[in-house]
Amino acid sequence: MAGAMKRLPSISPLRRLVAALTTAGAVALSTLAVPGLGLAGAQPPVALPPEDPAAAAPSAPLAEPEMSLRSVSPWVESEGVFSATFEFSGFGPGTTLAYEIRQSVSGNETTRRETLAALRNGGAPGAILQRRRSVELSSITANNISTLQVPIRSTSGRRNDALYIPDAGTYPIDITVTDPAGPQLTARLYLNRLPAATATQGPPLRLAIAASFSQSMGTLEDGQLDEFELNSLRSVYRRYSELVDDADTLPIAVSLAPQSVGALERMDEAALSTLVDQLDGQRVFQTTWADLDLEAWATTGSFPSFQRSIDDGVETLDVRDLTPIDSAAWPIDDSIGPRSLAWLERLGVQTVLLSPDQVQEFTPDPGESGFTRRVEVAGDRVTLNGILADPELDRLASTDTDQPVLAAHQMLTLLAAQRQVDRSPRGSLLWVDDQTRSEVIEALLTMLNESLDNPTVMPAVVAISPEALVEIDRLVDADDDPVRVQISQRTVLNNVRSIDAKYETARELIDDYAALVGHTDPEAIRLATIVHRSLDRRIDVETQTGLLNDAIEAIDDDLSSVTLSKPRSLNVTERRTTIPLRIVNGLDRPITVTLRLKSSRLRFLDGEVQTLQLNPDLNRIDLNVEAQASGQFAMQAEVLVPGSDRVLASTRQTIRSTAFSGVGLILSGGALVFLVVWWLRTPRRRNDAPGEHREAPPTETEPTETEPAAAEPSAAEPAAPDTRGVVPPGS
């Protein structure tokens, strides 16, 4: 890796043997103490016993010298101490460590980035700021660990034990380890000196860390994982857990694939629970349930289908307590383009995270890289904030190395150097993915956490969540106008129009099916998974179509298995009675349905809309009704999916009622009295007419007694007067 500990050209075997013969045993650095160079816990040299001639020659070849950086100060106060801890092996007596400090990196942001890149690749540093100092590694420790400490001061004076570094900056420190055979190893560290507490300084550089690891979608139709895929997914989720654990209190945003979350829950709920517990409080990006090709859908698909997949994804994460969900920032997604940016804006997305290779070349101010400012991303009649992931951070975090602490130190040095350019708010995005070295990120997070131990010191870099990067200054060009970048347009996009139409049909069906059998029903979950994953861009269009057709056919078959009584005629002889209705549930498990009833002359005592639980096979439902009038009329019955207008079955029954209601009797009696009075008065008026012969009034007769209202029975009466109930004619 560029900038790693470097081994100098090999020493000849003869010189190595001479050095070995002078070694009574391998010794390691414990503590160094010289003016300006100290090792914690200094101890006096250990006296060695007289050599035994018989043991003068080593029993085994001397191990190759090794030096590994264990920890290093990310930055130092103006009156602080730079500290670097090493692990040494393979060095003998007479080994020395020398260091010299070079002039600070300077210039605009672009210059500083280029200079640091050259220094990491072995380029010549600037002029010497502090002359070379060295010390012999003459004391022994059990664990071969020693710490180099360099006190610094910002003012001149008589403190000879501290190095005079008057200005804030990034100072390269070149370290060389030499044994009696000659120079062996070199390393280049950086002393990042903070501004004095009394100095005017800008805010810390804001670093957003976001992670997205590849997550298996499963090769089986219903999303189930085979053993290899399951173990792979477990490994990915362990990596997420370790990342969040390393972050501790620092914010980390993660991108989880909802379909993988669901698959893991079905097959290893304990593994998912571990991740949920670990992610407590960390932000999770909003995303679609399946991995959609956003630009293809924005070009030939429909926004409602996209919105449905978003809603499904958010619900999958939310019900499993994978919150809070970040809807203000969209993670790096290589499927977005100009048209899909407009869709993201409709979702409420404010900031889009981008990889540099997703955008067309742009021209910022010559002194700016474009990776510490927000840019304007132009879409189809919309503009969103854009944050470009820093490619240098990505390279340092992804390069294979046996010195992860050194790589993390170089990353923080890059950030600290950019912060020193001016006092304006700057920020960077570190995108963690499959290529990122976990041990480098662990070292980086450890340094950031340790930098917070002293709350009185303003650090050079602070961690924030990605959506907060919208607060950094925008990138401008040489004319001080905002830099607007264009997302590269792909030349080939899949046509998803046919998939979209089938998906809408399938989604309505699966929603109704789940309402019928229950959202936790295994078959409903299986079919819903097939429908959801049919949109995944990793599946070819022909297979997507087949998945949707299979799901639609399966759901249609199950929905058509609900039937109602055939149309028939029923005689009702009592005002209040029950009418039987037969519903057949052809599924092998209970279902929930809505029964909707309608009739102009029947009142349904339990309501015109009822929710029913139907067991498999035949279900007899007794409808409690009250006849409002006599005569012949219709009763309509429909079985629907709960919460939907989808009718599963319907029937129309003909009702013949011979029963009068109480209101009907009163109205009939009133009409009869009116007719009698009218009849009696008509002859009297006729006899009083002039010239007519007047006859004597008829004999008053007892008024005809009206038939009393029938008692309220529990059934209707058919043709035979002594039979109760509702009976189909001819039965």
Protein Blocks (a to p, Z undefined) as FASTA:
>chain_A
ZZiacddddddfklmmmmmmmpgbdcddfbdcdehiacehiacddddddddfklmpcfbd
cdddddddfbdcfbdcfklcdddddddehiaehiacddddddddeddfklmmmmmmmmmn
opacdddfbdcdddddfbccfkopacddddddfbdcjblkbccdfbgcddddddddddfk
bpfbdcdddddddddfkbccdddddddddddddddebjafnopacfklmmmmmmmmmmmm
mmmmmnmmaccdddddfklmmmmmmmommlmmmmmmmmgoiacddddfbacdfklmmmmm
cfklmmmmmmmmmmmmmmnopacddfkbccddfkbcfklmmmmmmnopabdcddfklpcc
ddddfkbgolacccddddehiacddddddfklmmmmmpccfblklmmmmmmmmmmmmmmm
pmcdcdddddddfklcfklmmmmmmmmmmmmmpmmbccfbdcddfklmmmpccdddfkop
acdddddddfbdcdfklmmmmmmmmmmmmmmmmmmnopklmklmmmmmmmmmmmpmkbcf
klmmmmmmmmmmmmmmmmmmpccddddddddfbfbdcdddddddfbfbdcddddddddfk
bccfkojbdcddddehjdddddddddfbgcddddddddddehiabdfbdcddddddfbdc
fklmmmmmmmmmmmmmmmmmmmmmmmmpghiacdddddddddddddddddddfbdcdfbl
kbgcjddehZZ
